Amino acid sequence: MTSIEECLFAHAETTPDKPALIDHEGTLSYRQLAGAVRTEAQRLKSQGLCEGDAILIRDTRDRHFVTAYLGAHAASCVSVP
């Protein structure tokens, strides 16, 4: 089964400049969103989080929530919104 973050990364490869997310701050392309998600996943791992660890994510209803949520999944963590 393909995960949501795998779908995002695939879209970033095939349609990198197409809009992926629009919020009050503007538009992120698939390339930009994928980069932000990878950065967030690395940040979580560098803080010592491991596969299956649960993290609480505050719902801000913007790109920061989306990035945190997808980054947690890309880091193999469990997000708790």
C-alpha positions as CSV (number, residue, x, y, z in Angstrom):
1,M,0.0,0.0,0.0
2,T,1.2,3.5,-0.8
3,S,1.3,6.1,2.0
4,I,0.2,9.7,1.7
5,E,3.8,10.9,2.0
6,E,4.9,8.5,-0.8
7,C,2.2,9.9,-3.0
8,L,3.4,13.4,-2.2
9,F,7.0,12.5,-3.0
10,A,5.9,10.9,-6.3
11,H,4.0,14.0,-7.3
12,A,7.1,16.1,-6.4
13,E,9.1,14.1,-8.9
14,T,6.5,14.2,-11.7
15,T,4.9,17.6,-11.3
16,P,7.3,19.5,-9.0
17,D,6.0,23.0,-9.8
18,K,2.2,22.4,-9.6
19,P,0.4,23.8,-6.6
20,A,0.2,21.3,-3.7
21,L,-1.1,23.4,-0.9
22,I,-2.8,26.8,-0.7
23,D,-3.2,28.6,2.6
24,H,-3.3,32.2,4.0
25,E,0.5,32.4,3.5
26,G,0.3,31.6,-0.2
27,T,1.0,28.5,-2.4
28,L,3.5,25.7,-2.0
29,S,4.4,23.6,-4.9
30,Y,4.8,19.8,-4.6
31,R,8.6,20.3,-4.6
32,Q,8.4,22.8,-1.8
33,L,6.0,20.8,0.3
34,A,8.0,17.6,-0.2
35,G,11.1,19.4,0.9
36,A,9.4,20.8,4.0
37,V,8.1,17.4,4.9
38,R,11.5,15.8,4.5
39,T,13.1,18.5,6.6
40,E,10.4,18.0,9.3
41,A,11.0,14.2,9.3
42,Q,14.8,14.7,9.7
43,R,14.2,17.2,12.5
44,L,12.0,14.7,14.4
45,K,14.6,11.9,13.9
46,S,17.4,14.2,15.1
47,Q,15.5,14.8,18.3
48,G,15.6,11.1,19.0
49,L,12.1,10.1,17.9
50,C,11.9,6.5,16.7
51,E,9.5,4.5,14.6
52,G,6.1,4.2,16.4
53,D,6.7,7.1,18.8
54,A,3.6,9.2,19.2
55,I,3.7,13.0,18.8
56,L,1.1,15.5,19.5
57,I,0.4,18.0,16.7
58,R,-1.5,21.2,17.4
59,D,-4.0,21.8,14.6
60,T,-3.2,25.2,13.1
61,R,-5.2,24.6,9.9
62,D,-2.3,25.8,7.7
63,R,0.8,24.6,6.0
64,H,2.6,24.1,9.3
65,F,0.0,21.5,10.4
66,V,0.3,19.7,7.0
67,T,4.1,19.7,7.1
68,A,4.1,18.5,10.8
69,Y,1.6,15.7,10.1
70,L,3.2,14.4,6.9
71,G,6.7,14.8,8.4
72,A,5.7,12.7,11.4
73,H,4.5,10.0,9.1
74,A,7.6,10.2,6.9
75,A,9.6,9.7,10.1
76,S,7.5,6.6,10.9
77,C,6.0,8.3,13.9
78,V,2.4,8.3,15.0
79,S,0.8,11.7,14.9
80,V,-1.9,12.7,17.3
81,P,-3.8,15.7,16.1
